[in-house]
Amino acid sequence: MNRTEFIGQLEQLLQNVSPGEREEALQYYNDYFDDAGAEKEREVIEALGSPETVAENIRRSLQEQDGGNGDSRPSDRALVEYGKARKERQDAPDEGQKTSEAGPAEGKKGSGKKEMPVWGILLLILLFVCASPVLLGLALGLFGVFLGVAAAWFAIVISFGAVAAALILVMFVLLAVGVVCIPSDALAGAGVVGAGMVCGGIGILFLILAVVLGCVATPAVCRGIAGLFRKKAH
């Protein structure tokens, strides 16, 4: 026999008991099984005995508590505990009412929140007023450093672009002069053309650096700074 069969038979045997008492008894024994655990289900059934014995003991216990004169000889420890629990549940409304009456008062006592004293608030305001010049100076200093770094960065980019433009312009001038000089002096003309090509190569290198710094590095740095501010905000 398992728990389900035990409770089912017990319910059938308690049909002559009032519905309220029957539900109370079934609920008690269900709780008894729950407290013992599924692994001790068979031990509980063996300790309680047959459903017929338990039902007879429940009826005898109810008769005694209702003023009967039966000879009470409970055969299991659960029955004794059941009788005590039933009596406690009958007395529970009065205790619950006392608890409900005492509850709000205790809640009111425990619901108080500590507030900061007035002197503490005044001290915080004074500290903020005294520290505001220092904080403002630090903020302006950091902002000045940021502007200085940004100005230096853009100055480097612009200077690379200006150098690149100047070298490319020199390249075209030297190429033109070299081409003009080749008929009269081929060696000198070739040298001038070579110098122009060198200037053009260096100018192209500076132009590439200016494009990389201005169009690739600058947006990447801006995105990194924006990401840092977003992390700080979170």
Backbone as JSON, one array per atom type, in Angstrom:
{
  "sequence": "MNRTEFIGQLEQLLQNVSPGEREEALQYYNDYFDDAGAEKEREVIEALGSPETVAENIRRSLQEQDGGNGDSRPSDRALVEYGKARKERQDAPDEGQKTSEAGPAEGKKGSGKKEMPVWGILLLILLFVCASPVLLGLALGLFGVFLGVAAAWFAIVISFGAVAAALILVMFVLLAVGVVCIPSDALAGAGVVGAGMVCGGIGILFLILAVVLGCVATPAVCRGIAGLFRKKAH",
  "N": [[0.85, -1.19, 0.0], [0.51, 2.22, -0.81], [0.96, 5.77, -0.26], [-1.14, 7.19, -1.55], [-3.17, 5.24, -1.8], [-3.58, 4.7, 0.9], [-4.54, 7.18, 1.95], [-6.82, 7.44, 0.34], [-8.42, 5.21, 1.13], [-8.73, 5.87, 3.81], [-10.24, 8.21, 3.58], [-12.64, 7.16, 2.55], [-13.43, 5.61, 4.74], [-14.04, 7.51, 6.59], [-16.49, 8.64, 6.01], [-18.74, 8.87, 7.58], [-18.14, 10.92, 9.24], [-18.24, 14.41, 9.98], [-18.0, 16.74, 7.21], [-16.16, 18.86, 7.57], [-14.51, 17.99, 9.71], [-13.53, 15.68, 8.55], [-12.06, 16.6, 6.31], [-10.18, 18.05, 7.71], [-8.83, 16.04, 9.11], [-7.8, 14.47, 6.99], [-6.18, 16.34, 5.77], [-4.33, 16.69, 7.82], [-3.02, 14.18, 7.95], [-1.98, 14.04, 5.39], [-0.15, 16.14, 5.53], [1.45, 14.98, 7.46], [2.6, 12.85, 6.05], [4.0, 14.42, 4.17], [5.86, 15.75, 5.78], [7.4, 13.61, 6.63], [8.53, 12.69, 4.26], [9.07, 11.35, 0.93], [10.76, 9.16, 0.86], [10.41, 7.88, 3.27], [7.88, 6.9, 3.27], [6.78, 4.27, 3.38], [7.58, 3.51, 5.94], [6.1, 5.26, 7.51], [3.48, 4.42, 6.96], [3.56, 1.84, 8.05], [3.94, 2.54, 10.73], [1.6, 3.94, 11.3], [-0.38, 2.02, 10.95], [-3.26, 0.13, 9.82], [-5.66, 1.67, 7.54], [-8.26, 1.35, 8.59], [-7.86, 1.11, 11.35], [-6.75, 3.63, 11.93], [-8.9, 5.3, 11.16], [-10.85, 4.51, 13.03], [-9.64, 5.3, 15.4], [-9.52, 8.05, 14.98], [-12.25, 8.72, 14.95], [-12.87, 7.99, 17.6], [-11.26, 9.82, 18.97], [-12.44, 12.24, 18.18], [-14.97, 11.95, 19.35], [-14.29, 11.98, 22.07], [-13.24, 14.56, 22.37], [-15.48, 15.99, 21.82], [-16.97, 15.58, 24.05], [-17.57, 12.99, 24.68], [-17.59, 9.72, 26.32], [-15.85, 7.67, 25.71], [-13.44, 4.98, 25.76], [-10.25, 5.88, 25.45], [-7.66, 4.74, 23.63], [-5.19, 5.37, 21.94], [-3.54, 4.1, 19.11], [-1.32, 4.89, 17.73], [1.39, 7.19, 17.26], [0.93, 9.36, 15.62], [-1.78, 9.85, 15.82], [-2.07, 10.87, 18.41], [-0.63, 13.25, 18.15], [-2.24, 14.38, 16.24], [-4.61, 14.91, 17.65], [-3.68, 16.87, 19.44], [-2.89, 18.84, 17.61], [-5.35, 19.48, 16.47], [-6.71, 20.63, 18.61], [-5.07, 22.86, 19.03], [-5.49, 24.23, 16.64], [-8.15, 24.91, 16.98], [-7.95, 26.74, 19.0], [-6.53, 28.67, 17.74], [-7.71, 31.03, 16.38], [-8.16, 33.01, 18.4], [-5.53, 33.55, 19.24], [-4.47, 34.39, 16.81], [-5.96, 36.68, 16.43], [-4.96, 38.26, 18.48], [-2.37, 38.5, 17.6], [-2.76, 39.89, 15.2], [-3.73, 42.23, 16.24], [-1.55, 43.16, 17.63], [0.26, 43.35, 15.63], [0.1, 45.69, 13.81], [0.96, 47.74, 15.57], [3.58, 46.95, 16.15], [4.56, 47.04, 13.57], [4.41, 49.73, 13.07], [6.32, 50.63, 14.83], [8.63, 49.49, 13.75], [8.75, 50.59, 11.26], [9.89, 53.06, 11.1], [12.14, 55.38, 9.68], [15.51, 56.32, 9.68], [16.44, 59.65, 9.66], [18.55, 62.12, 8.15], [20.25, 64.37, 10.27], [19.74, 67.93, 10.79], [22.1, 69.38, 11.06], [23.87, 67.75, 9.72], [23.01, 67.95, 7.06], [23.49, 70.68, 6.64], [26.27, 70.67, 6.92], [27.05, 69.14, 4.71], [26.22, 70.86, 2.64], [27.9, 73.04, 3.15], [30.42, 71.89, 2.72], [30.19, 71.29, 0.0], [29.99, 73.87, -1.08], [32.5, 74.92, -0.37], [34.17, 73.19, -1.74], [33.5, 73.56, -4.36], [34.95, 75.58, -5.93], [37.43, 74.28, -6.26], [36.66, 71.94, -7.59], [35.56, 73.08, -9.9], [37.86, 74.29, -10.93], [39.43, 72.01, -11.48], [37.81, 70.8, -13.41], [37.85, 72.74, -15.46], [40.58, 72.71, -15.97], [40.99, 70.08, -16.92], [39.37, 70.24, -19.17], [40.78, 72.19, -20.59], [43.18, 70.8, -21.07], [42.2, 68.76, -22.68], [41.3, 70.27, -24.89], [43.8, 71.3, -25.68], [45.2, 68.96, -26.44], [43.53, 68.08, -28.5], [43.79, 70.25, -30.28], [46.54, 70.12, -30.86], [46.61, 67.63, -32.09], [45.01, 68.03, -34.43], [46.55, 70.01, -35.54], [48.84, 68.61, -36.24], [47.81, 66.9, -38.18], [46.96, 68.76, -40.1], [49.41, 69.99, -40.68], [50.81, 67.84, -41.81], [49.29, 67.51, -44.09], [49.74, 70.0, -45.31], [52.52, 69.91, -45.77], [52.59, 67.76, -47.51], [51.16, 68.82, -49.68], [52.85, 70.95, -50.39], [55.25, 69.59, -51.14], [54.36, 68.08, -53.28], [53.67, 70.13, -55.01], [56.25, 71.22, -55.41], [57.33, 69.06, -56.73], [56.01, 69.1, -59.2], [56.97, 71.56, -60.17], [59.78, 71.09, -60.31], [59.83, 68.99, -62.14], [58.9, 70.29, -64.41], [60.96, 72.21, -64.78], [63.16, 70.49, -65.13], [62.46, 69.12, -67.47], [62.57, 71.22, -69.25], [65.29, 71.85, -69.12], [66.57, 69.6, -70.14], [67.04, 69.5, -73.02], [69.18, 71.35, -73.37], [71.02, 70.7, -71.37], [71.39, 67.59, -70.66], [72.17, 65.97, -68.52], [71.94, 67.62, -66.21], [69.26, 68.29, -66.42], [68.07, 65.75, -66.12], [68.81, 65.25, -63.49], [67.39, 67.23, -62.16], [64.77, 66.42, -62.75], [64.76, 63.93, -61.41], [65.05, 64.79, -58.74], [62.65, 66.09, -58.45], [60.88, 63.9, -58.63], [61.59, 62.54, -56.29], [60.8, 64.42, -54.35], [58.06, 64.37, -54.92], [57.45, 61.73, -54.2], [57.92, 61.78, -51.42], [56.07, 63.7, -50.73], [53.66, 62.38, -51.4], [53.77, 60.35, -49.48], [53.5, 61.87, -47.09], [50.95, 62.83, -47.6], [49.44, 60.49, -47.51], [49.8, 59.85, -44.8], [48.51, 62.07, -43.65], [45.88, 61.65, -44.51], [45.31, 59.19, -43.27], [45.57, 59.85, -40.54], [43.65, 61.88, -40.34], [41.22, 60.83, -41.4], [40.92, 58.21, -40.49], [42.24, 57.61, -37.99], [41.38, 59.76, -36.35], [38.43, 59.59, -36.23], [38.35, 57.06, -34.95], [39.57, 57.56, -32.46], [37.75, 59.4, -31.42], [35.45, 57.79, -31.24], [36.39, 55.99, -29.29], [36.71, 57.68, -27.03], [34.05, 58.5, -26.69], [32.94, 56.0, -26.08], [34.16, 55.5, -23.58], [32.95, 57.52, -22.01], [30.31, 56.67, -22.16], [30.47, 54.22, -20.75], [31.18, 55.18, -18.22], [28.87, 56.59, -17.67], [26.98, 54.55, -17.48]],
  "CA": [[0.0, 0.0, 0.0], [1.25, 3.46, -0.84], [0.31, 6.9, 0.39], [-2.4, 7.52, -2.21], [-4.16, 4.24, -1.42], [-3.87, 4.87, 2.33], [-5.4, 8.36, 2.12], [-8.11, 7.16, -0.29], [-9.2, 4.33, 2.0], [-9.08, 6.61, 5.01], [-11.34, 9.11, 3.25], [-13.87, 6.36, 2.46], [-13.82, 5.15, 6.07], [-14.47, 8.67, 7.39], [-17.67, 9.23, 5.4], [-19.73, 9.16, 8.61], [-17.64, 12.07, 10.0], [-18.63, 15.67, 9.34], [-17.05, 17.1, 6.14], [-15.07, 19.69, 8.06], [-13.57, 17.16, 10.47], [-12.89, 14.74, 7.63], [-11.04, 17.33, 5.56], [-9.11, 18.41, 8.63], [-8.05, 14.84, 9.39], [-7.06, 14.09, 5.78], [-5.11, 17.32, 5.58], [-3.3, 16.45, 8.81], [-2.21, 13.01, 7.59], [-1.19, 14.42, 4.2], [0.99, 16.9, 6.04], [2.3, 14.03, 8.16], [3.41, 12.2, 5.01], [4.91, 15.4, 3.59], [6.96, 16.0, 6.71], [8.27, 12.43, 6.67], [9.25, 12.58, 3.0], [8.68, 10.2, 0.11], [11.62, 8.0, 1.13], [9.94, 7.21, 4.49], [6.44, 6.68, 3.14], [6.41, 2.94, 3.86], [7.74, 3.47, 7.39], [4.97, 5.98, 8.09], [2.3, 3.56, 6.86], [3.71, 0.78, 9.04], [3.76, 3.11, 12.06], [0.2, 4.32, 11.49], [-1.25, 0.85, 10.94], [-4.21, 0.06, 8.71], [-6.59, 2.81, 7.49], [-9.39, 1.1, 9.45], [-7.46, 1.45, 12.71], [-6.6, 5.08, 12.02], [-10.23, 5.9, 11.11], [-11.52, 4.25, 14.3], [-9.01, 6.14, 16.41], [-9.95, 9.44, 14.72], [-13.62, 8.87, 15.43], [-12.84, 7.96, 19.06], [-10.69, 11.09, 19.43], [-13.43, 13.29, 17.98], [-16.01, 11.76, 20.35], [-13.79, 12.42, 23.37], [-13.1, 16.01, 22.39], [-16.83, 16.56, 21.8], [-17.63, 15.32, 25.33], [-17.93, 11.59, 24.82], [-16.97, 9.0, 27.43], [-15.22, 6.47, 25.19], [-12.13, 4.62, 26.31], [-9.28, 6.29, 24.43], [-6.36, 4.06, 23.65], [-4.63, 5.61, 20.6], [-2.56, 3.06, 18.77], [-0.18, 5.41, 16.96], [1.84, 8.49, 17.73], [0.34, 10.4, 14.76], [-3.1, 10.18, 16.33], [-1.9, 11.76, 19.56], [-0.25, 14.55, 17.61], [-3.4, 14.93, 15.53], [-5.51, 15.48, 18.63], [-3.09, 18.12, 19.92], [-2.93, 19.84, 16.54], [-6.74, 19.92, 16.29], [-7.02, 21.55, 19.7], [-4.34, 24.1, 18.79], [-6.16, 24.95, 15.56], [-9.37, 25.48, 17.51], [-7.58, 27.93, 19.79], [-5.71, 29.59, 16.92], [-8.29, 32.34, 16.04], [-7.91, 34.01, 19.44], [-4.13, 33.96, 19.19], [-4.26, 35.15, 15.58], [-6.5, 38.02, 16.6], [-4.02, 39.03, 19.29], [-1.21, 38.83, 16.77], [-3.14, 40.93, 14.25], [-3.83, 43.5, 16.94], [-0.21, 43.63, 18.0], [1.08, 43.51, 14.43], [0.24, 47.07, 13.32], [1.78, 48.56, 16.47], [4.99, 46.6, 15.93], [4.94, 47.53, 12.25], [4.65, 51.17, 13.14], [7.59, 50.87, 15.49], [9.76, 49.1, 12.92], [8.75, 51.23, 9.95], [10.55, 54.36, 11.14], [13.39, 55.49, 8.96], [16.42, 57.32, 10.23], [16.63, 60.81, 8.79], [19.79, 62.86, 8.41], [19.99, 65.57, 11.07], [19.88, 69.21, 10.09], [23.51, 69.78, 11.03], [24.53, 66.97, 8.68], [22.67, 68.56, 5.77], [24.22, 71.95, 6.54], [27.68, 70.36, 6.72], [27.23, 68.74, 3.31], [26.12, 72.06, 1.81], [29.13, 73.83, 3.35], [31.52, 71.2, 2.03], [30.01, 71.47, -1.44], [30.32, 75.26, -1.44], [33.95, 75.1, -0.26], [34.89, 72.38, -2.73], [33.1, 73.89, -5.73], [36.03, 76.2, -6.72], [38.43, 73.27, -6.61], [36.07, 71.07, -8.61], [35.46, 73.85, -11.13], [39.21, 74.43, -11.48], [39.82, 70.73, -12.07], [37.04, 70.59, -14.64], [38.38, 73.63, -16.49], [41.92, 72.23, -16.33], [40.84, 68.9, -17.79], [38.84, 70.69, -20.46], [41.88, 72.85, -21.31], [44.08, 69.76, -21.56], [41.54, 68.1, -23.81], [41.37, 71.17, -26.05], [45.17, 71.38, -26.15], [45.53, 67.72, -27.15], [42.79, 68.07, -29.77], [44.39, 71.24, -31.17], [47.82, 69.58, -31.32], [46.33, 66.54, -33.03], [44.58, 68.57, -35.71], [47.68, 70.75, -36.12], [49.71, 67.62, -36.88], [47.14, 66.45, -39.41], [47.0, 69.86, -41.08], [50.8, 70.19, -41.11], [51.15, 66.77, -42.76], [48.64, 67.83, -45.37], [50.41, 71.15, -45.93], [53.81, 69.44, -46.28], [52.33, 66.94, -48.69], [50.79, 69.71, -50.8], [54.04, 71.7, -50.82], [56.17, 68.7, -51.84], [53.79, 67.73, -54.6], [53.83, 71.32, -55.86], [57.66, 71.28, -55.77], [57.56, 68.0, -57.71], [55.6, 69.58, -60.55], [57.89, 72.63, -60.62], [61.06, 70.49, -60.7], [59.63, 68.23, -63.38], [58.84, 71.24, -65.52], [62.3, 72.77, -65.0], [64.01, 69.44, -65.66], [62.11, 68.86, -68.88], [63.07, 72.35, -70.05], [66.76, 71.83, -69.13], [67.12, 68.41, -70.8], [67.64, 69.74, -74.36], [70.45, 72.06, -73.3], [71.94, 69.94, -70.52], [70.62, 66.4, -70.35], [72.51, 65.47, -67.19], [71.32, 68.51, -65.22], [67.81, 68.14, -66.53], [67.69, 64.47, -65.51], [68.93, 65.39, -62.04], [66.25, 68.01, -61.65], [63.57, 65.56, -62.82], [64.86, 62.95, -60.32], [64.75, 65.47, -57.47], [61.21, 66.31, -58.42], [60.23, 62.64, -58.33], [61.8, 62.27, -54.86], [59.89, 65.3, -53.61], [56.7, 63.87, -55.09], [57.26, 60.52, -53.37], [57.8, 62.16, -50.02], [54.78, 64.4, -50.59], [52.59, 61.37, -51.38], [53.83, 59.69, -48.18], [52.87, 62.76, -46.11], [49.53, 62.89, -47.9], [48.83, 59.27, -46.96], [49.76, 60.0, -43.35], [47.47, 63.04, -43.31], [44.56, 61.01, -44.72], [45.12, 58.16, -42.23], [45.34, 60.51, -39.25], [42.42, 62.67, -40.35], [40.0, 60.1, -41.77], [40.84, 56.9, -39.84], [42.6, 57.65, -36.57], [40.56, 60.72, -35.61], [37.14, 59.0, -35.85], [38.54, 55.97, -33.99], [39.81, 58.16, -31.14], [36.47, 59.98, -30.96], [34.58, 56.69, -30.8], [36.91, 55.47, -28.03], [36.37, 58.61, -25.95], [32.6, 58.4, -26.47], [32.68, 54.74, -25.38], [34.53, 55.66, -22.18], [31.94, 58.3, -21.34], [29.11, 55.84, -22.0], [30.71, 53.27, -19.66], [31.11, 55.92, -16.96], [27.46, 56.93, -17.42], [26.3, 53.32, -17.02]],
  "C": [[0.89, 1.25, 0.0], [0.43, 4.58, -0.21], [-1.05, 7.2, -0.21], [-3.49, 6.54, -1.8], [-4.57, 4.4, 0.04], [-4.84, 6.03, 2.54], [-6.77, 8.12, 1.51], [-8.99, 6.27, 0.57], [-9.63, 5.05, 3.27], [-10.24, 7.57, 4.75], [-12.66, 8.35, 3.15], [-14.36, 5.93, 3.85], [-14.32, 6.28, 6.97], [-15.71, 9.34, 6.81], [-18.73, 9.58, 6.45], [-19.29, 10.29, 9.54], [-18.05, 13.34, 9.25], [-17.57, 16.09, 8.31], [-15.87, 17.93, 6.64], [-14.03, 18.89, 8.82], [-12.83, 16.2, 9.55], [-11.78, 15.43, 6.84], [-9.87, 17.7, 6.45], [-8.2, 17.22, 8.92], [-7.21, 14.43, 8.19], [-5.9, 15.05, 5.54], [-3.97, 17.08, 6.56], [-2.41, 15.28, 8.4], [-1.44, 13.24, 6.29], [0.04, 15.21, 4.61], [1.98, 15.99, 6.76], [3.2, 13.28, 7.17], [4.42, 13.16, 4.4], [6.11, 15.65, 4.49], [7.94, 14.82, 6.75], [9.09, 12.29, 5.4], [8.88, 11.3, 2.27], [9.51, 8.96, 0.44], [11.18, 7.24, 2.39], [8.45, 6.92, 4.46], [6.02, 5.33, 3.71], [6.55, 2.85, 5.39], [6.58, 4.17, 8.09], [3.72, 5.11, 8.08], [2.37, 2.43, 7.88], [3.48, 1.31, 10.46], [2.3, 3.46, 12.33], [-0.71, 3.1, 11.62], [-2.2, 0.89, 9.76], [-5.1, 1.3, 8.71], [-7.8, 2.61, 8.4], [-9.08, 1.48, 10.9], [-7.36, 2.95, 12.9], [-7.96, 5.76, 12.02], [-10.96, 5.71, 12.44], [-10.93, 5.13, 15.4], [-9.41, 7.61, 16.24], [-11.36, 9.66, 15.24], [-13.67, 8.88, 16.96], [-12.31, 9.28, 19.63], [-11.69, 12.23, 19.29], [-14.55, 13.18, 19.01], [-15.56, 12.25, 21.72], [-13.72, 13.94, 23.44], [-14.46, 16.71, 22.33], [-17.61, 16.23, 23.06], [-18.05, 13.9, 25.53], [-17.18, 10.96, 25.96], [-16.28, 7.73, 26.96], [-13.88, 6.22, 25.84], [-11.08, 4.88, 25.26], [-7.98, 5.54, 24.64], [-5.75, 4.22, 22.26], [-3.53, 4.61, 20.32], [-1.38, 3.6, 17.99], [0.14, 6.82, 17.43], [1.23, 9.62, 16.89], [-1.03, 10.8, 15.26], [-3.02, 11.13, 17.51], [-1.55, 13.16, 19.08], [-1.41, 15.21, 16.89], [-4.37, 15.58, 16.5], [-5.0, 16.81, 19.17], [-3.2, 19.21, 18.86], [-4.34, 20.37, 16.34], [-7.12, 20.92, 17.36], [-6.32, 22.9, 19.5], [-5.0, 24.91, 17.68], [-7.47, 25.55, 16.02], [-9.1, 26.73, 18.32], [-6.87, 28.99, 18.98], [-6.37, 30.91, 16.62], [-8.04, 33.4, 17.07], [-6.49, 34.51, 19.4], [-3.85, 34.78, 17.96], [-4.78, 36.56, 15.69], [-5.57, 38.89, 17.42], [-2.82, 39.45, 18.46], [-1.53, 39.95, 15.8], [-3.29, 42.27, 14.92], [-2.48, 44.06, 17.3], [0.62, 43.95, 16.79], [1.22, 44.94, 13.98], [1.1, 47.93, 14.21], [3.25, 48.27, 16.27], [5.46, 47.12, 14.59], [5.24, 49.01, 12.26], [5.98, 51.47, 13.79], [8.77, 50.58, 14.56], [9.85, 49.84, 11.61], [9.44, 52.58, 9.94], [11.89, 54.35, 10.44], [14.23, 56.6, 9.59], [16.63, 58.42, 9.21], [17.92, 61.51, 9.18], [19.48, 64.11, 9.22], [20.27, 66.83, 10.27], [21.34, 69.62, 9.99], [24.28, 69.0, 9.97], [24.27, 67.55, 7.29], [23.43, 69.87, 5.58], [25.71, 71.71, 6.3], [27.95, 69.94, 5.28], [27.16, 69.94, 2.37], [27.38, 72.9, 1.92], [30.31, 73.2, 2.62], [31.41, 71.38, 0.52], [30.39, 72.87, -1.88], [31.83, 75.48, -1.4], [34.7, 74.34, -1.35], [34.55, 72.76, -4.16], [34.19, 74.63, -6.52], [37.09, 75.19, -7.16], [37.91, 72.38, -7.72], [35.97, 71.8, -9.95], [36.83, 74.03, -11.78], [39.7, 73.14, -12.14], [39.1, 70.48, -13.39], [37.58, 71.46, -15.77], [39.78, 73.19, -16.93], [41.86, 71.02, -17.25], [40.31, 69.29, -19.16], [39.92, 71.38, -21.27], [42.88, 71.85, -21.87], [43.49, 69.06, -22.77], [41.58, 68.96, -25.06], [42.79, 71.26, -26.59], [45.57, 70.14, -26.95], [44.82, 67.68, -28.5], [43.4, 69.05, -30.77], [45.72, 70.75, -31.72], [47.61, 68.48, -32.36], [45.95, 67.07, -34.41], [45.69, 69.39, -36.37], [48.63, 69.8, -36.82], [49.1, 67.16, -38.2], [47.23, 67.52, -40.49], [48.42, 70.08, -41.59], [51.23, 69.09, -42.08], [50.53, 67.04, -44.12], [49.33, 68.98, -46.1], [51.76, 70.75, -46.51], [53.62, 68.62, -47.54], [52.0, 67.81, -49.89], [52.01, 70.47, -51.32], [55.0, 70.81, -51.6], [55.64, 68.29, -53.2], [53.89, 68.92, -55.56], [55.28, 71.46, -56.33], [57.99, 70.23, -56.83], [57.19, 68.48, -59.11], [56.54, 70.66, -61.07], [59.21, 72.03, -61.1], [60.93, 69.66, -61.98], [59.6, 69.17, -64.59], [60.22, 71.83, -65.84], [63.23, 71.73, -65.62], [63.75, 69.17, -67.12], [62.64, 70.0, -69.77], [64.59, 72.29, -70.18], [67.34, 70.65, -69.9], [67.69, 68.72, -72.19], [69.01, 70.42, -74.29], [71.47, 71.3, -72.46], [71.19, 68.72, -70.01], [70.89, 65.91, -68.94], [71.85, 66.31, -66.1], [69.81, 68.38, -65.24], [67.32, 66.85, -65.88], [67.78, 64.55, -63.99], [67.77, 66.16, -61.44], [64.96, 67.18, -61.67], [63.59, 64.52, -61.71], [64.54, 63.57, -58.96], [63.27, 65.74, -57.35], [60.44, 65.03, -58.06], [60.38, 62.28, -56.84], [60.87, 63.14, -54.03], [58.44, 64.82, -53.73], [56.44, 62.63, -54.26], [57.08, 60.85, -51.91], [56.45, 62.88, -49.77], [53.61, 63.42, -50.55], [52.56, 60.63, -50.03], [53.18, 60.55, -47.1], [51.36, 62.86, -46.34], [48.8, 61.65, -47.35], [48.72, 59.36, -45.45], [48.66, 60.96, -42.92], [46.08, 62.43, -43.45], [44.28, 59.98, -43.64], [44.81, 58.81, -40.89], [43.99, 61.23, -39.22], [41.15, 61.85, -40.56], [39.84, 58.75, -41.07], [41.08, 57.01, -38.34], [41.69, 58.59, -35.77], [39.17, 60.17, -35.27], [37.27, 57.87, -34.83], [38.75, 56.5, -32.58], [38.52, 58.75, -30.58], [35.51, 58.9, -30.48], [35.05, 56.1, -29.47], [36.56, 56.36, -26.85], [34.88, 58.56, -25.64], [32.24, 57.11, -25.74], [33.04, 54.81, -23.91], [33.49, 56.44, -21.4], [30.65, 57.49, -21.16], [29.27, 54.84, -20.87], [30.61, 53.97, -18.31], [29.66, 56.24, -16.62], [26.7, 55.72, -16.9], [26.71, 53.0, -15.6]]
}
